[in-house]
């Protein structure tokens, strides 16, 4: 990742506190198996810059590009890795998932030190008219003999309620053996594009290809893998302030949902990353304007 972009991420997406927070009397979500994390952004222009520039890193596996390649790769990504069309309506452009997915990518890579196993852009098929299927990220962390699969989700909506509802309506499907197995097998189509050589993921896929009758979930368990499922929710900040924005989101979950037992047989963790921002719509409009005016990229 470009150093200037890396620094921008760290100076823009700023940690505030974990939940539960005793002094503020705010709990974490009923779904969370560990602390939720709360961030704020320094300003909407910088967050727009992060989305606009990180399209390249989000779309391609090689994070160390030559400067002369930036403009070319950015154009290629928009045409072949993202669902973006200049002739689409403004409403359609605003609704594109890449606005949030690039931020999820940047948080996992630059802040939480989770390395992309394969860039999300490889899963996009330009012949399809729908959003890219599967998890919103495919990252890895190797520590203490355990490989963590960071297969997260992100919602970037004007209201916390819309983002939460969209994320939780599909959570039982996402945290399941079937969905994990299907996503894992989908990665076999891109095994030559893995960002990390010699990972357990590559070993599992190799074993499965040599003997495709084996149960992929049993193979995952045998290699001591764990699923980490961060759910990033970006939404407009309450007029009552940052803390109230966080409290409102937690209360929304508490009043409408109860904790669930998921049909998954490997160890897993779920938690939310809450990011109230000043103006969701304006952030996305900035990115759209810069794409279509071909604003110069940072080096």
N, C-alpha and C positions, 0 to 999 in steps of 0.2 A: 504494500500500500504506500502511496506517495506520502512523504513525511509531512508535507503541508496539509494534506487531508487528515492524516492521523492527528496532528496537533489541533486542527479545527474541531474534530470530533471531541477530543478531550477537553477543549475549552468551551464547547457549546452545550454538550449533554452532561449536566452537572448533578452529582449525587447529593441528595438531601438527607434521607434517613430510611431505615428499614421499618417494616411493619411486622409484628405489632409494635406500637410506640406507646409506652405507658404514660409518659407525661402529656402527650396529646390525646390520650384516650381513643386511639384508633387501632383496631385489630387488623390482622391480615385476613385474606379471603378464606372462606370455609373450604375452598378447594386446595389451598396451598399446603404443601407438605413441608415447606420451609419458609423463611421470611420473604415477604414481598419487598421489592425495592422501589424507592420513589426518587425520580429525577426531575429536574427542571431544565429549561433551555435558556441560554443567555439572550437570544433574540431570534426572531423568525427569519431574518435574512440569512443568518449563519446556518440555521437548520435547512433552509432551502438550498443553500450552497452544498451542504453535505449530501442531500438527495441527488442534486444535479450532477455532482462530480463522482459520487460513488457508484453510479450506474455502470461504470467500466469494471470496477472491482467486483461488484455484485454479479456481473454477467460472465466474467471470464476467470479461469482458475489462476493464471499467472498474475501474481500481485505486483510484480516488478516489471513495469512496462517502460519502454523508451519514450522520451517526451514526444518524439515525432509521431508516435503511434496514437496518442490520446484522441485527437479529433476523429481519426479514422475509426478507431475502436468504439468510440461513443456513438457514431452514426450506425455502425454495424449492429451494436447492441440494441439500439432503438428499433431497427428494422427486423432483426432476427431473434432477439432474446427477450424482448418486452412486447406486450400487447399495446403498441402505441401507433396511432395514425393521425396525421395532421388534419385530415379531412373529417375526423370524428367530431361530434358535438363537444362543447365545453364540459357538459355534465359527464359525458363518457370519459373524457380525459381526466377529470377530477377523480373519478371512481377507480382508476387503475390501481391495482395492488402494489405496483413497484414503489409508489411513494412511501408506503410503510415498510415494505420488505427491504429496501435499501437501508432504512434506519435500523431495522432488526439486525441486518448483516453487520452494520458498523458497530452497534452496541456489543454484539457477541465477539467480534474480532478485536476492536480497539479498546474496549472497556473491560470485558469479561475474559479476554485472552483465550477465546475459543476459536480454533483454526478451522476454516472451511475445508471439509473433506472434498466437496465438489460444489462448484458455484451453482446457485439456483437457476441461473439463466439457461443451463443445459436442459432443463426440464420443459422449456417452452417450445411448443410446436406452432410455427407461424401459420400453418394451414388451419388450425383450430380457431374458432371465434370466441372461445370461453377463456376464463382465467386459468393459469397453470395449476394443475392438480398437485396434490401432495402437501407435505409439510412446507412451511415458509422458510425453513433454513435446514442445512445439512452440515453441521459443524462437529468437531471432535475436540475432546480434552483427554489427554492421557496422564493419569496420575495415580501413584501408589498401586500399580498393577491393575487398575480398572480403566477401561475405555468408556468415556461418557459420550453418548450420542446426543448432541444438542439439536433436537428437531423441534423448533419453536413455531410460534404463531404471532402475527401482529395484526392489529386493527387500528386504522387511522381515520377516525370519524369525528364529526363535529360535537357529538354528545357522548358522554361516558356510557350511557345506557345502550346506545346503538352498538358501540364497540364491544361491550361486555356480552350483550345478547348474542351477537354474531359469533363471538369466540366460544361461548358456553353451549350454544345450540349444537355444536359439532364435537364437543370435547370427549364424549363417550366413544365416538368413532375414532378420534385421534389417539386416545390413550387405550389402545387395544392391540392384542396380538395380530389380528388380521390386518389392521392398517399399517402397523409396523412392518409386518412381513411383506406386504405389497409394496411399500416404499423402498424397503431394502432390495427387493428383487428388481424394482425399477432402476435402481442404481447400477445393475449389471450391464445395462445398455451403455453406460458411460464409464466403464472401468478403466479405460485408457485415458480418461481425463481427471483421475483422482489427483488431488493436490499434494497428498502425502504418500510417499512410497513406504511399503512395509507395514501398513496399518493392519489392525485386526479385521477391519471391514474388508480389505482386499483378500485377506486369508479366508474369511468366511465365504465370500463370493467365489473364490477359487475352489473351495471345497464343494460348494453347492453345484458349480458348473461341472465338476468331475463326477458328482453323484446327485443329480437333480431330484431324486426321490426323497432325499433327506428333508426333515422338517427344519425350515430355516430358523424358526424361533428356538428350537432345541440347540441349534448350532450357535445362535447368539448367546444363549445361556451358558453354553459350554465354554465360551471365550470370555465370560465375565464382563459383559457389557451392561451399561445402565443408561436408561433414557432420561434426559433432562429436557423438560418442556416449559420453557419460559413463555409467558403470554404477555406481549407488549401492547399496552393500550395507550394510544395518543388521542387526546381530545381537548376541546376548548376549556380553558381554565374558568372556574366560577368567578363571578364578579365579587364574591365574598372572600376571594383570596386562594392561595395555593393549598393550605391545609384543608380548607373546606372542600376543595376540588377532590382531594384524596378521600376525605371522609364520605362525601357523596357517593363515590364509586363503590366503596366498601359497603355502605348502607344499602345500596341498590342490590348488591349480591345477597347480603344477609336477609333482605326482605322478600326475595324472590326465589332463592335457591337453597338447597341443602346439600351437604357433602355427598359425594358419590363413591361407590366402589367400582373400580374399572376392571375390565376383562383383559388384564395384561399380566403375564407371568414372569417378567423380568423386573428387577428393581427400577424404580422411577421416582422422579421429583417433579413437582409442579409448583410454579409460583408466578405471580404477576409482577410486571415492571410497569409502574404508572408514570406517565409523562404528560401532565397538563401543559398545554401550550397556549399562546396568545390568540392565534387565528389560524385554524386548520385550513380553511378555504384559501386564505391569502398565501400560505406556504405553498400549497399545490399550484395556485395560479402563477406564482413566481417561477416554479420549476417549468411549467408549461410554456411561459413566455420565453424563458431562457433557451429551452429546447428549440423553439421555432425561430428564435433570432440567432441561434448558433452562438450563444455567448461563449467567449473563450474559457477554456478549462484551466484549472490551477495545475501547476507543474509539480 
